[in-house]
Amino acid sequence: AARLRDRFIFKIVPMLNPDGVINGNYRTGLAGNDLNRKWRNPSRELHPTIFHMKAMMARMRDERGVALFLDFHGHSVKKNIFIYGCDSSYWDNGHGVNHESREEPKAMHSRLFPAQLDAVCPMFSYEDCRFHVKRRKENSGRVVCWREFTNNSYTLESTFGGGDKDHA
């Protein structure tokens, strides 16, 4: 832990939709928008937390780079803890806009971090991980951050309902 703190700056943002959560929502803000689908072009007025988070990340990218983006979600259907990542084969799929400062990701790169988690965490399930970049996800935090900030951009999903028999 000390070596990590010596080498990296950690920016931990506990919640990007506090106005929605206070009213019982876990995906939407008070404007009624799913904030995880507003990352490509967030409005300063309607999606201020996403707007300012992206501005902070752009400054970090330009000053020292972004090593990892990890968005934590709860999953209401699937069991275990798993990751959604972005496979390099989707880099030039014609649906997203890649920032000019970004280099094309290397094949299989997106699978390294989940494989490491699988090796050290009994509740983590590599078998449940997916690395597709579906068109309907192009505005999500994971995909936008992958295209604009870092090759290591993931959504870490944790089950609402416990692990299966292999990951309990």
C-alpha positions as CSV (number, residue, x, y, z in Angstrom):
1,A,0.0,0.0,0.0
2,A,2.8,2.4,0.8
3,R,4.5,1.8,-2.5
4,L,1.2,2.5,-4.3
5,R,0.7,5.8,-2.4
6,D,4.3,6.8,-3.3
7,R,3.8,6.2,-7.0
8,F,0.2,7.2,-7.6
9,I,-2.3,9.9,-6.7
10,F,-5.6,8.3,-5.8
11,K,-8.8,10.3,-6.5
12,I,-11.7,8.6,-4.8
13,V,-15.2,9.9,-5.6
14,P,-17.7,8.1,-3.4
15,M,-20.8,9.0,-5.4
16,L,-21.6,10.9,-8.5
17,N,-25.4,11.1,-8.0
18,P,-25.9,12.2,-4.4
19,D,-29.0,14.2,-5.2
20,G,-30.6,11.1,-6.7
21,V,-29.5,8.8,-3.9
22,I,-30.9,11.0,-1.2
23,N,-34.3,10.5,-2.9
24,G,-33.9,6.7,-3.2
25,N,-32.4,6.4,-6.7
26,Y,-29.2,4.6,-7.4
27,R,-28.7,5.4,-11.1
28,T,-30.4,8.8,-11.7
29,G,-29.9,12.3,-10.5
30,L,-32.7,14.8,-9.7
31,A,-32.9,15.8,-13.4
32,G,-34.1,12.2,-14.1
33,N,-31.1,11.2,-16.2
34,D,-29.1,8.0,-15.9
35,L,-25.8,9.8,-15.2
36,N,-23.8,6.8,-16.4
37,R,-25.1,7.5,-19.9
38,K,-24.1,11.2,-19.9
39,W,-20.3,10.9,-19.9
40,R,-19.6,11.7,-23.6
41,N,-21.1,15.2,-23.4
42,P,-22.3,16.0,-19.9
43,S,-24.2,19.3,-19.3
44,R,-22.7,21.6,-16.7
45,E,-26.2,22.4,-15.5
46,L,-28.0,19.0,-15.8
47,H,-25.1,16.7,-15.0
48,P,-22.6,18.8,-12.9
49,T,-20.9,15.9,-11.1
50,I,-20.1,14.1,-14.4
51,F,-19.1,17.4,-16.1
52,H,-16.6,18.3,-13.3
53,M,-15.3,14.7,-12.9
54,K,-14.4,14.7,-16.6
55,A,-12.8,18.1,-16.3
56,M,-10.7,16.8,-13.4
57,M,-9.7,13.7,-15.3
58,A,-8.8,15.7,-18.4
59,R,-6.4,17.8,-16.2
60,M,-4.9,14.7,-14.8
61,R,-4.5,13.1,-18.2
62,D,-2.7,16.2,-19.5
63,E,-0.5,16.6,-16.4
64,R,0.6,13.1,-15.5
65,G,-1.7,10.5,-17.0
66,V,-4.6,8.4,-15.7
67,A,-3.5,4.9,-14.7
68,L,-7.0,3.4,-13.8
69,F,-10.6,4.3,-13.9
70,L,-12.8,2.0,-11.8
71,D,-16.5,2.6,-11.5
72,F,-18.2,0.6,-8.7
73,H,-21.8,-0.6,-9.3
74,G,-24.2,-3.0,-7.7
75,H,-25.7,-5.7,-9.9
76,S,-29.2,-6.8,-9.2
77,V,-29.3,-10.0,-11.3
78,K,-25.8,-11.6,-11.7
79,K,-24.0,-13.2,-8.8
80,N,-20.4,-12.6,-7.6
81,I,-18.0,-9.7,-8.2
82,F,-17.0,-9.2,-11.8
83,I,-15.8,-6.5,-14.3
84,Y,-17.0,-5.0,-17.5
85,G,-14.0,-3.9,-19.5
86,C,-13.2,-2.7,-23.0
87,D,-11.6,-5.0,-25.5
88,S,-9.1,-3.4,-28.0
89,S,-11.0,-4.8,-31.0
90,Y,-13.7,-2.1,-30.4
91,W,-11.2,0.8,-30.5
92,D,-11.9,1.8,-34.1
93,N,-15.5,0.5,-34.4
94,G,-16.8,3.8,-35.8
95,H,-19.2,4.5,-32.8
96,G,-17.0,6.3,-30.4
97,V,-14.5,9.2,-30.4
98,N,-11.0,8.4,-29.3
99,H,-9.1,11.4,-27.8
100,E,-6.0,12.3,-29.9
101,S,-3.7,11.8,-27.0
102,R,-4.7,8.2,-26.5
103,E,-2.7,5.3,-28.0
104,E,-4.6,2.3,-29.4
105,P,-4.9,-0.3,-26.6
106,K,-3.0,-3.5,-27.0
107,A,-4.8,-6.8,-27.5
108,M,-5.7,-8.6,-24.3
109,H,-4.5,-5.6,-22.2
110,S,-8.0,-5.1,-20.7
111,R,-8.0,-8.6,-19.3
112,L,-4.9,-8.2,-17.1
113,F,-6.4,-6.3,-14.1
114,P,-9.4,-8.7,-13.9
115,A,-7.1,-11.7,-14.0
116,Q,-5.1,-10.3,-11.1
117,L,-8.3,-9.7,-9.1
118,D,-9.4,-13.3,-9.8
119,A,-6.1,-14.6,-8.4
120,V,-6.4,-12.8,-5.1
121,C,-10.1,-12.4,-4.4
122,P,-12.3,-15.5,-3.8
123,M,-15.5,-13.6,-4.5
124,F,-14.2,-12.3,-7.8
125,S,-15.3,-14.3,-10.9
126,Y,-13.2,-13.8,-14.1
127,E,-15.6,-16.1,-15.9
128,D,-18.4,-13.5,-15.4
129,C,-16.3,-10.6,-16.8
130,R,-17.3,-9.2,-20.2
131,F,-15.2,-7.0,-22.5
132,H,-17.7,-5.9,-25.1
133,V,-18.3,-2.3,-26.1
134,K,-21.9,-2.3,-27.2
135,R,-23.1,0.7,-29.1
136,R,-25.7,1.5,-26.3
137,K,-22.8,1.8,-23.8
138,E,-20.7,4.3,-25.8
139,N,-21.9,7.1,-23.5
140,S,-21.1,5.2,-20.3
141,G,-18.3,6.2,-17.9
142,R,-16.4,3.0,-18.6
143,V,-16.3,3.4,-22.4
144,V,-15.9,7.2,-22.5
145,C,-13.0,7.0,-20.0
146,W,-11.4,4.3,-22.0
147,R,-11.6,6.4,-25.2
148,E,-10.5,9.6,-23.5
149,F,-8.3,8.9,-20.5
150,T,-6.9,5.3,-19.9
151,N,-6.7,1.8,-21.3
152,N,-7.5,0.6,-17.8
153,S,-11.2,1.6,-17.6
154,Y,-13.6,-0.7,-15.9
155,T,-17.0,-1.1,-14.2
156,L,-16.6,-3.3,-11.2
157,E,-20.0,-5.0,-10.4
158,S,-20.8,-6.5,-7.1
159,T,-23.8,-8.6,-6.7
160,F,-26.8,-7.5,-4.5
161,G,-27.5,-11.2,-3.9
162,G,-24.3,-13.0,-2.8
163,G,-21.9,-15.3,-4.6
164,D,-22.6,-18.6,-6.3
165,K,-21.3,-21.9,-4.8
166,D,-17.8,-21.4,-6.4
167,H,-17.4,-17.8,-5.2
168,A,-19.1,-17.7,-1.8
